[in-house]
């Protein structure tokens, strides 16, 4: 059992005030009745000063100093992916719950280390998977769980976005194996999550990747073949080279009794919804579509709602550390396959 927090606001510290942090600050504002920002941390002094001034909270260059001086319930880690494991372990050692952005780690062993550290300390580990809360994907998940597709035959996932060289040059950690990961691990991480969350456990993967146009260590493009344990076949196609802007983030599921395509720039439009049977929520399909100017979607506040409920002892965590390991395992399997030119079977460890 985890300790629960009642009769007061949940005090939160945000570590890393870069690109994704604004989604967390926005989610905290939405849940101001239950949560309050207690401190921020960033290694860049000017960025830190800007955020301490904007939010009126203490700021720290060093995370451990923040943990020593502030009475926090939860730390939100929004730093480069390769830093997540050590920072999660540090927070856990101070008895503070952890929420980490995707991917939870860049190495399988580091992901396991995070889960074990939080287990040992008796704190919760949340891994952000906000796209699961999108209205379009919630409807698709319901259709899968109700077995409306019958046997699923084929699944295709496309992530056709653009990241110019300037994006990778904007910070030294971007485009590196150690701290970032490539198009699959970083930009398409939430779409890799759909492979297991929607369709089920994976049996085998085959991948090919390449840095086709960007001067980076990791891949800017890749393809992945997938065989699920339930017999379904599928593929995932990812590139950060789409011209001139983000073009598509989609998933298509073809089954014996249903066909669905959820597309748009970030799975924000149900473009095809056809089943042999009819359900009352089929009328909600068009209303589920939404406009988005960001590939992040609008799921962070909804994700935070589950975090609040879990910390209050009123719900189970929807995406805890072990759930986060499922997509990390797929990512590592894909990279191993691409590196060695062979099929990789799951699980990675028995």
C-alpha positions, 0 to 999 in steps of 0.5 A: 500500500502506498501512503495517501494524501488527504485534506490538503493540496498535493505539493509538486516540484517540476524538474526541467522547464523546457519544451514539454514543461508548459503542459505540466504547468497548465495541468497544475493550473487546471487542478489547482483545487488539488495540486499546487506548484511548490518549486521548479528546477532547471540547470539554465539560470535564465530559464529558472529565473523566468519560471520562478518569476512567473509562478512565484515559487522557489527555484533550484539549479540542483534537484537534490537541494530542492528535495532537501529544502522543499516538502514535496509530494510529487516530482515531475521530471521533464528533463532529457530522457537519459536523465530520468532514471537517476532523477527518479531514483534520487526523488524516491530516496527522499520519499517523493512520488515520481512522474516522468515524461516519456520515454521513461528511460533510454535503456531497458536496465535503467527502466527496471532500475526506476521501478525497483527504486520506487518500489523499495522507497514505497513511492509511486512512479507515474509514466506520462502517456497522455495520448491515451486520454484523447477522446478519439483513442478512448473510443477506439480502445472501447471498441477493441475491448468490446471485441467489435473488430472480431479477430484483428488482422492488420494494424498500421501506424504512421508518424509523418512529422518534421524536425529540422536540423535546427531542432536537433541543434537547439540543445546538445542532448537532442539526437543523442543515444545517451540522452534522447533516442531517435524518432521511435523513442522520442517523437513517436514514443506515444504511438509505440505505446498504442502497439501494446495498449490497443492491440495486445502483447507483441511476439516479434519485431523487425526494424530498419532505421536510418539517419537519412537527412539529419546530422544526428547519432540516432535515426530520423526515420524508421520502419517496424514490422510487428507480429502480435501474440494474437496473430495480428500483423502490422507495421509502423512507419516513422519519419521526422523528414516530412516536408514542409510540416507535420503531416500525419499521426495515425493508426488503422485497424482492420479486423474481420468485423470492423475497420477503423482509421484514426488520423489527423496530425496527431490521432485527432480525427476519426476518419473511418469507423465501420463495424458489422454491429452498431452501438450507441456511442457510434454517434459520438464519433464525429464529436470526438474529433478535435482541432490541434495545433500541437502533436502533444494533444490535450491529454495532460490535464486528464492524465493529471486527474488520474494522478491526483486520484491515485495519490488520494487513494481513490484510484489505481494508476493507469500508467505506472512504472510497470506499464511504462516498461511495456513500451520501453521494451518494444522500443529496445527490441526495435533498436536491437533488431535494427542494429543486428538485422534480425527478428527480436522476440519478446519478452526480452527477459524471461 
